[in-house]
Amino acid sequence: MDKNEVCAKFAHIIQHGALSDKTQTRELDYYNLDMIISVCYRVKSKDGIIFRRWTNKVLKDYMIKGYAVNQSRLEYLEKTIKLIDIADRIENELKGSEAQEIIKVI
């Protein structure tokens, strides 16, 4: 495969340490999905087998369902909606600073 067709370069800014102001720009190669899958099918290791099973499952789900579901994002969204509902109920039942303090904690 021609590298110019299957690879793109993207610049990423990397911060050194959580409190540091020093940053560095690094150029990383990103390969397209066709390239990754074709290499994956040539690898004969345990990790290659796991990756092939995962890709086959994801591709099959796309073909059958026509869309993908990110379960962790759905769970986060459900929790957020529950917290908003709780905050609304507290605000309706309590008045003044008590409600605001409880909402801040939530």
Secondary structure as the mmCIF struct_conf table of DSSP 4:
data_model
#
loop_
_struct_conf.conf_type_id
_struct_conf.id
_struct_conf.beg_label_comp_id
_struct_conf.beg_label_asym_id
_struct_conf.beg_label_seq_id
_struct_conf.end_label_comp_id
_struct_conf.end_label_asym_id
_struct_conf.end_label_seq_id
HELX_RH_AL_P HELX_RH_AL_P1 LYS A 3 VAL A 6
STRN STRN1 CYS A 7 GLN A 15
BEND BEND1 HIS A 16 LEU A 19
STRN STRN2 THR A 23 TYR A 31
HELX_RH_AL_P HELX_RH_AL_P2 LEU A 33 CYS A 40
TURN_TY1_P TURN_TY1_P1 TYR A 41 ARG A 42
BEND BEND2 SER A 45 SER A 45
HELX_RH_AL_P HELX_RH_AL_P3 LYS A 46 LYS A 65
BEND BEND3 GLY A 66 TYR A 67
HELX_RH_AL_P HELX_RH_AL_P4 GLN A 71 GLU A 93
BEND BEND4 LEU A 94 LEU A 94
TURN_TY1_P TURN_TY1_P2 GLY A 96 GLY A 96
HELX_RH_AL_P HELX_RH_AL_P5 SER A 97 VAL A 105
#
